[in-house]
Amino acid sequence: MDEEYLEEVLDLVDAIPAGRVMTYGDVAAVLREILGRGGARQVGQVMARAGGGVPWWRVVNAAGEPPARHRAEALRRLHEEGCPLRGGAGPDAVGERVDLREARWSPPVLSPGPDAS
Protein backbone atom coordinates (compact mmCIF):
# COMPACT_ATOMS: atom_id res chain seq x y z
CA MET A 1 0.00 0.00 0.00
CA ASP A 2 1.21 3.50 -0.85
CA GLU A 3 2.39 4.99 2.47
CA GLU A 4 1.90 8.60 1.33
CA TYR A 5 -1.72 7.91 0.36
CA LEU A 6 -2.33 6.00 3.59
CA GLU A 7 -1.02 8.89 5.70
CA GLU A 8 -3.07 11.47 3.78
CA VAL A 9 -6.26 9.44 4.24
CA LEU A 10 -5.65 9.05 7.96
CA ASP A 11 -4.77 12.74 8.39
CA LEU A 12 -7.92 13.84 6.58
CA VAL A 13 -10.18 11.46 8.52
CA ASP A 14 -8.58 12.63 11.77
CA ALA A 15 -9.57 16.21 10.85
CA ILE A 16 -13.30 15.46 10.48
CA PRO A 17 -15.03 17.27 13.36
CA ALA A 18 -17.19 15.39 15.87
CA GLY A 19 -20.77 15.07 14.69
CA ARG A 20 -19.80 15.43 11.01
CA VAL A 21 -18.94 12.86 8.33
CA MET A 22 -17.36 12.42 4.93
CA THR A 23 -18.12 9.64 2.47
CA TYR A 24 -15.39 7.42 1.10
CA GLY A 25 -15.87 9.26 -2.20
CA ASP A 26 -15.53 12.66 -0.50
CA VAL A 27 -12.21 11.64 1.03
CA ALA A 28 -11.02 10.29 -2.32
CA ALA A 29 -12.02 13.51 -4.14
CA VAL A 30 -10.04 15.67 -1.72
CA LEU A 31 -7.00 13.44 -2.06
CA ARG A 32 -7.26 13.48 -5.86
CA GLU A 33 -6.92 17.26 -5.62
CA ILE A 34 -3.85 16.93 -3.41
CA LEU A 35 -2.13 13.82 -4.77
CA GLY A 36 -3.76 13.33 -8.16
CA ARG A 37 -4.71 9.71 -7.47
CA GLY A 38 -6.90 7.34 -5.54
CA GLY A 39 -10.54 6.48 -5.30
CA ALA A 40 -13.25 5.50 -2.84
CA ARG A 41 -12.18 1.84 -2.82
CA GLN A 42 -8.62 2.78 -1.93
CA VAL A 43 -9.92 4.92 0.92
CA GLY A 44 -11.96 1.93 2.12
CA GLN A 45 -8.87 -0.28 2.01
CA VAL A 46 -6.87 2.22 4.06
CA MET A 47 -9.65 2.50 6.62
CA ALA A 48 -10.05 -1.28 6.86
CA ARG A 49 -6.33 -1.90 7.32
CA ALA A 50 -5.11 1.12 9.27
CA GLY A 51 -8.06 3.27 10.34
CA GLY A 52 -8.34 2.12 13.94
CA GLY A 53 -6.42 5.10 15.32
CA VAL A 54 -8.62 7.77 13.74
CA PRO A 55 -12.37 8.46 14.05
CA TRP A 56 -13.25 5.78 11.47
CA TRP A 57 -16.97 6.03 12.29
CA ARG A 58 -17.03 9.45 10.62
CA VAL A 59 -16.48 7.90 7.19
CA VAL A 60 -19.64 6.43 5.64
CA ASN A 61 -20.77 5.18 2.27
CA ALA A 62 -22.69 7.29 -0.27
CA ALA A 63 -26.01 6.29 1.35
CA GLY A 64 -24.82 7.52 4.76
CA GLU A 65 -24.32 4.02 6.15
CA PRO A 66 -21.32 3.11 8.32
CA PRO A 67 -19.18 0.03 7.68
CA ALA A 68 -21.38 -3.07 7.97
CA ARG A 69 -18.96 -4.95 10.24
CA HIS A 70 -18.94 -2.13 12.79
CA ARG A 71 -22.39 -0.66 12.15
CA ALA A 72 -23.76 -0.69 15.71
CA GLU A 73 -20.57 0.79 17.20
CA ALA A 74 -20.36 3.48 14.51
CA LEU A 75 -24.00 4.49 14.91
CA ARG A 76 -23.60 4.63 18.70
CA ARG A 77 -20.55 6.89 18.40
CA LEU A 78 -22.18 9.13 15.79
CA HIS A 79 -25.30 9.43 17.95
CA GLU A 80 -23.19 10.34 21.00
CA GLU A 81 -21.46 13.07 18.96
CA GLY A 82 -24.80 14.56 17.96
CA CYS A 83 -24.54 13.60 14.31
CA PRO A 84 -27.94 13.81 12.60
CA LEU A 85 -29.17 10.28 11.88
CA ARG A 86 -32.22 9.10 9.96
CA GLY A 87 -34.31 5.98 9.74
CA GLY A 88 -34.71 4.96 13.38
CA ALA A 89 -38.09 3.74 14.60
CA GLY A 90 -39.50 4.71 17.97
CA PRO A 91 -38.81 7.64 20.29
CA ASP A 92 -35.56 6.27 21.71
CA ALA A 93 -34.23 4.61 18.57
CA VAL A 94 -30.90 5.58 17.08
CA GLY A 95 -31.13 6.25 13.36
CA GLU A 96 -29.82 3.72 10.88
CA ARG A 97 -27.84 6.09 8.67
CA VAL A 98 -26.39 9.57 8.61
CA ASP A 99 -28.39 12.48 7.24
CA LEU A 100 -25.74 13.54 4.71
CA ARG A 101 -27.48 16.84 3.93
CA GLU A 102 -26.93 17.92 7.51
CA ALA A 103 -23.77 16.10 8.55
CA ARG A 104 -21.49 16.12 5.48
CA TRP A 105 -18.22 17.97 6.07
CA SER A 106 -15.71 19.40 3.62
CA PRO A 107 -12.26 20.52 4.68
CA PRO A 108 -11.42 24.19 4.28
CA VAL A 109 -10.38 25.10 0.76
CA LEU A 110 -6.69 24.59 0.30
CA SER A 111 -4.91 27.84 -0.44
CA PRO A 112 -2.71 27.86 -3.50
CA GLY A 113 1.00 27.64 -2.85
CA PRO A 114 3.41 30.52 -3.53
CA ASP A 115 4.14 29.21 -7.04
CA ALA A 116 0.47 29.20 -8.12
CA SER A 117 -0.41 31.71 -10.77
C-alpha positions as CSV (number, residue, x, y, z in Angstrom):
1,M,0.0,0.0,0.0
2,D,1.2,3.5,-0.8
3,E,2.4,5.0,2.5
4,E,1.9,8.6,1.3
5,Y,-1.7,7.9,0.4
6,L,-2.3,6.0,3.6
7,E,-1.0,8.9,5.7
8,E,-3.1,11.5,3.8
9,V,-6.3,9.4,4.2
10,L,-5.6,9.0,8.0
11,D,-4.8,12.7,8.4
12,L,-7.9,13.8,6.6
13,V,-10.2,11.5,8.5
14,D,-8.6,12.6,11.8
15,A,-9.6,16.2,10.8
16,I,-13.3,15.5,10.5
17,P,-15.0,17.3,13.4
18,A,-17.2,15.4,15.9
19,G,-20.8,15.1,14.7
20,R,-19.8,15.4,11.0
21,V,-18.9,12.9,8.3
22,M,-17.4,12.4,4.9
23,T,-18.1,9.6,2.5
24,Y,-15.4,7.4,1.1
25,G,-15.9,9.3,-2.2
26,D,-15.5,12.7,-0.5
27,V,-12.2,11.6,1.0
28,A,-11.0,10.3,-2.3
29,A,-12.0,13.5,-4.1
30,V,-10.0,15.7,-1.7
31,L,-7.0,13.4,-2.1
32,R,-7.3,13.5,-5.9
33,E,-6.9,17.3,-5.6
34,I,-3.8,16.9,-3.4
35,L,-2.1,13.8,-4.8
36,G,-3.8,13.3,-8.2
37,R,-4.7,9.7,-7.5
38,G,-6.9,7.3,-5.5
39,G,-10.5,6.5,-5.3
40,A,-13.2,5.5,-2.8
41,R,-12.2,1.8,-2.8
42,Q,-8.6,2.8,-1.9
43,V,-9.9,4.9,0.9
44,G,-12.0,1.9,2.1
45,Q,-8.9,-0.3,2.0
46,V,-6.9,2.2,4.1
47,M,-9.6,2.5,6.6
48,A,-10.1,-1.3,6.9
49,R,-6.3,-1.9,7.3
50,A,-5.1,1.1,9.3
51,G,-8.1,3.3,10.3
52,G,-8.3,2.1,13.9
53,G,-6.4,5.1,15.3
54,V,-8.6,7.8,13.7
55,P,-12.4,8.5,14.0
56,W,-13.3,5.8,11.5
57,W,-17.0,6.0,12.3
58,R,-17.0,9.5,10.6
59,V,-16.5,7.9,7.2
60,V,-19.6,6.4,5.6
61,N,-20.8,5.2,2.3
62,A,-22.7,7.3,-0.3
63,A,-26.0,6.3,1.3
64,G,-24.8,7.5,4.8
65,E,-24.3,4.0,6.2
66,P,-21.3,3.1,8.3
67,P,-19.2,0.0,7.7
68,A,-21.4,-3.1,8.0
69,R,-19.0,-4.9,10.2
70,H,-18.9,-2.1,12.8
71,R,-22.4,-0.7,12.2
72,A,-23.8,-0.7,15.7
73,E,-20.6,0.8,17.2
74,A,-20.4,3.5,14.5
75,L,-24.0,4.5,14.9
76,R,-23.6,4.6,18.7
77,R,-20.6,6.9,18.4
78,L,-22.2,9.1,15.8
79,H,-25.3,9.4,17.9
80,E,-23.2,10.3,21.0
81,E,-21.5,13.1,19.0
82,G,-24.8,14.6,18.0
83,C,-24.5,13.6,14.3
84,P,-27.9,13.8,12.6
85,L,-29.2,10.3,11.9
86,R,-32.2,9.1,10.0
87,G,-34.3,6.0,9.7
88,G,-34.7,5.0,13.4
89,A,-38.1,3.7,14.6
90,G,-39.5,4.7,18.0
91,P,-38.8,7.6,20.3
92,D,-35.6,6.3,21.7
93,A,-34.2,4.6,18.6
94,V,-30.9,5.6,17.1
95,G,-31.1,6.2,13.4
96,E,-29.8,3.7,10.9
97,R,-27.8,6.1,8.7
98,V,-26.4,9.6,8.6
99,D,-28.4,12.5,7.2
100,L,-25.7,13.5,4.7
101,R,-27.5,16.8,3.9
102,E,-26.9,17.9,7.5
103,A,-23.8,16.1,8.5
104,R,-21.5,16.1,5.5
105,W,-18.2,18.0,6.1
106,S,-15.7,19.4,3.6
107,P,-12.3,20.5,4.7
108,P,-11.4,24.2,4.3
109,V,-10.4,25.1,0.8
110,L,-6.7,24.6,0.3
111,S,-4.9,27.8,-0.4
112,P,-2.7,27.9,-3.5
113,G,1.0,27.6,-2.9
114,P,3.4,30.5,-3.5
115,D,4.1,29.2,-7.0
116,A,0.5,29.2,-8.1
117,S,-0.4,31.7,-10.8
